[in-house]
Amino acid sequence: MRLLKQLGTAGLVALAGTFVVGLVDWNPPLTLVVGLATAVLSLLTYAWVVRRTERRTPVEVALQGAAGGIGRGILIGLAMFAAVIATIAFQGGYEVIGWGSATGALALFGFMAAASVTEEVIFRGILFRIIEGRVGTWGALALTSALFGAMHLFNPHATVWSSLAIGIQAGAMLAAAYAATRTLWVPIGVHFGWNFAGAGIFGTAVSGQSAPDGLLDGAMSGPAAISGGEFGPEASLYSVAAGVALTIVFLWLAHRRGRLVAPRKRAAAAATLVP
């Protein structure tokens, strides 16, 4: 029941934010304000519904350490995308045509803030966290990654491969980031850093979605396996490889810190063996 209550509440905020963003029609200052407001409201609503349904303090969104966690995550996301796009460019799949639009980048900043926060609240804060409590880290990672990829199957220019790629490189990697840190701040930062780098800086499509020009006017070309095709770099094999590498790093950290969760039955069985 708590899963449905939390999903319903967070989903309403996400839908309302999406609706209002659509109304302002990419107006730069309004999109920035609406996007940031949606992000903040999503976090406040998540904290409220967790307190109501679980009778606990939602430490995963505690303000202490928030700035550092988001900052580290953004740096990871930016570096990850920069490495991927540089590799694609070296293969001839990306080139900078000229300067884009600073106001477009401003609008994308707000839009990506809303998207990254609402998706992380729903998929990592609610789905992964609650499912992990029942089936363990590995089972929750597999299930939520598949759901995250399937959600993107309805995006423009999406294919079965692009959804599989999103599930592997983003769904698994962001879940692993949560498992390693046990806060939403790093996953939110990584998610935002990747998305904003793609659309807001390098001017590429993000998950097949069209958007205003970012800081650069970029063009993708060549085989879809390298460039990602019309869906954008997220469908590139290089993005998948980068996501898998980071997933392994985050899971190693989670293991080292003792933060991997065993399935409930296995954990209960292990507890009975303790003298």
C-alpha positions in Angstrom: 0.0 0.0 0.0 2.8 2.5 0.9 4.3 1.8 -2.6 1.1 2.9 -4.3 0.6 5.9 -2.1 4.1 7.1 -2.7 4.0 6.5 -6.4 0.6 8.2 -6.7 1.7 11.3 -4.8 5.0 11.6 -6.6 3.4 10.9 -10.0 0.9 13.7 -9.5 3.6 16.2 -8.9 5.6 15.0 -12.0 2.5 15.2 -14.2 1.6 18.6 -12.9 5.1 19.9 -13.6 5.1 18.4 -17.1 1.8 20.0 -17.8 2.9 23.5 -16.7 6.2 23.2 -18.5 4.2 22.4 -21.7 2.1 25.5 -21.1 5.1 27.9 -20.9 6.3 26.5 -24.3 10.1 26.6 -23.6 10.0 30.3 -22.6 13.5 30.4 -21.0 12.9 32.2 -17.7 9.5 30.6 -17.1 10.8 27.1 -17.9 13.7 27.7 -15.6 11.4 28.7 -12.7 8.8 26.0 -13.3 11.4 23.4 -13.7 13.2 24.3 -10.4 9.9 24.7 -8.6 8.9 21.2 -9.8 12.2 19.7 -8.6 11.8 21.3 -5.1 8.1 20.4 -4.8 8.9 16.8 -5.8 11.5 16.5 -3.0 9.3 18.1 -0.4 6.4 15.9 -1.4 8.5 12.8 -1.3 9.7 13.7 2.2 6.2 14.3 3.4 4.7 11.1 2.0 7.5 9.0 3.4 7.0 10.5 6.8 3.2 9.7 6.5 3.4 6.2 5.2 6.6 4.9 6.8 6.7 6.9 10.1 10.4 7.7 9.7 12.7 10.6 8.8 13.6 10.4 5.1 17.3 10.5 5.6 17.9 9.8 1.9 16.9 13.4 1.2 18.4 15.0 4.3 19.6 18.5 3.7 23.0 17.7 5.3 25.3 16.7 2.6 22.9 17.6 -0.2 25.1 20.2 -1.9 28.1 18.0 -1.8 26.2 15.0 -3.1 24.5 16.8 -5.9 27.8 18.5 -6.9 29.7 15.2 -7.0 26.9 13.7 -9.0 26.8 16.5 -11.5 30.6 16.3 -12.0 30.3 12.5 -12.6 27.4 13.0 -15.1 29.2 15.8 -17.0 32.5 13.9 -17.2 30.7 10.7 -18.3 28.9 12.5 -21.1 32.0 14.5 -22.2 34.0 11.2 -22.4 31.3 9.5 -24.5 30.8 12.5 -26.9 34.5 12.9 -27.3 34.8 9.2 -28.3 31.9 9.5 -30.7 33.5 12.7 -32.2 36.8 10.9 -32.6 34.9 8.2 -34.6 33.3 10.9 -36.8 29.8 10.7 -35.3 29.6 14.2 -33.7 30.7 17.6 -34.8 30.2 21.2 -33.5 28.6 23.3 -36.2 28.6 26.6 -34.3 27.3 28.3 -31.2 23.8 27.6 -30.0 21.7 29.6 -27.6 22.4 30.7 -24.0 18.7 31.3 -23.4 18.0 27.8 -24.7 20.5 26.3 -22.3 18.8 28.3 -19.5 15.4 26.7 -20.3 17.1 23.3 -20.5 18.6 23.8 -17.1 15.2 24.1 -15.5 13.6 21.3 -17.6 16.4 18.8 -16.8 16.3 19.7 -13.1 12.6 18.8 -13.0 13.1 15.6 -15.1 16.1 14.3 -13.1 14.5 14.9 -9.7 11.1 13.5 -10.5 12.5 10.4 -12.1 15.0 9.8 -9.3 12.3 10.2 -6.7 10.0 7.7 -8.5 12.5 5.1 -9.7 15.3 5.2 -7.0 13.6 6.8 -4.0 10.4 4.8 -4.2 10.6 1.8 -6.5 14.2 0.7 -6.0 14.3 1.4 -2.3 11.0 -0.4 -1.5 11.6 -3.3 -3.8 15.1 -3.7 -2.5 13.7 -4.3 1.0 11.9 -7.4 -0.3 14.1 -8.9 -3.0 17.5 -7.4 -2.2 19.8 -5.1 -4.1 20.5 -7.3 -7.1 16.8 -8.1 -7.7 15.7 -4.5 -7.3 18.4 -3.3 -9.6 17.3 -5.7 -12.3 13.6 -5.0 -12.0 13.8 -1.2 -11.8 16.4 -1.0 -14.6 14.0 -2.9 -16.8 11.1 -0.6 -15.8 13.2 2.5 -16.4 14.2 1.3 -19.9 10.6 0.3 -20.7 9.4 3.8 -19.8 11.6 5.2 -22.5 10.2 2.9 -25.1 7.4 5.4 -25.7 9.8 8.3 -26.5 10.3 9.6 -30.0 12.6 7.5 -32.2 12.8 4.9 -29.5 13.6 1.2 -30.3 13.9 -1.9 -28.3 17.7 -1.4 -28.4 17.5 2.2 -27.1 15.3 1.2 -24.2 17.6 -1.7 -23.4 20.6 0.7 -23.5 18.8 3.2 -21.2 18.0 0.4 -18.8 21.6 -0.8 -18.6 23.5 2.5 -18.7 21.1 4.7 -16.7 18.7 2.5 -14.8 21.3 0.2 -13.4 24.0 2.8 -12.9 21.7 5.3 -11.0 20.3 2.5 -8.8 23.9 1.4 -8.0 24.7 5.1 -7.2 21.9 5.1 -4.7 23.0 1.7 -3.2 26.5 3.1 -2.8 25.5 6.4 -1.1 22.1 5.7 0.3 21.0 9.2 -0.6 19.1 10.5 -3.7 21.5 13.4 -4.1 24.3 11.7 -6.1 21.8 9.9 -8.5 20.0 13.2 -9.0 23.3 15.0 -9.7 24.5 12.3 -12.1 21.2 12.2 -13.9 21.0 16.0 -14.3 24.7 16.3 -15.3 24.3 13.7 -18.1 21.1 15.2 -19.4 22.1 18.8 -19.2 25.5 18.0 -20.8 23.7 16.3 -23.7 21.1 18.9 -24.5 22.2 22.0 -22.7 25.9 22.0 -23.6 26.6 19.8 -26.6 23.3 20.2 -28.3 22.3 16.6 -28.8 19.0 14.8 -28.5 18.3 13.3 -25.0 16.3 10.1 -25.1 14.9 11.0 -28.5 13.4 14.3 -27.3 13.7 17.5 -29.3 14.5 20.6 -27.4 15.8 24.2 -27.9 19.5 24.6 -28.8 22.0 24.4 -26.0 25.2 26.3 -25.8 26.6 24.4 -28.8 24.9 23.5 -32.1 25.9 19.9 -32.5 25.2 17.4 -35.2 25.3 13.6 -35.0 26.0 11.4 -37.9 27.2 7.9 -38.9 26.2 4.5 -37.7 23.6 4.4 -35.0 25.8 2.0 -33.0 28.3 4.8 -32.6 26.2 7.9 -32.5 23.0 6.6 -31.1 21.1 7.7 -34.2 18.0 9.9 -33.9 17.5 8.8 -30.3 20.7 10.5 -29.2 24.0 9.3 -27.7 22.2 7.3 -25.0 21.7 4.6 -27.7 25.4 4.5 -28.5 27.5 1.5 -27.5 30.0 3.9 -25.9 27.3 5.2 -23.5 26.4 1.6 -22.6 30.0 0.8 -21.9 30.5 3.9 -19.8 27.3 3.2 -17.8 28.3 -0.4 -17.2 31.8 0.7 -16.0 30.2 3.2 -13.5 27.7 0.6 -12.4 30.5 -1.7 -11.5 32.3 1.1 -9.6 29.2 2.0 -7.6 28.3 -1.6 -6.8 31.9 -2.2 -5.6 31.6 0.8 -3.3 28.3 -0.4 -2.0 29.8 -3.8 -1.3 32.9 -2.3 0.4 30.6 -0.1 2.5 28.4 -3.0 3.5 25.3 -1.5 1.8 24.2 -4.3 -0.4 20.9 -5.7 0.8 20.2 -9.4 0.8 16.7 -10.7 -0.2 14.4 -10.8 2.8 14.1 -14.6 3.0 17.9 -15.1 2.7 18.6 -12.4 5.3 16.1 -14.0 7.7 17.6 -17.5 7.1 21.1 -16.1 7.8 19.9 -14.5 11.0 18.6 -17.8 12.3 22.1 -19.3 11.9 23.7 -16.7 14.2 24.3 -18.2 17.6 
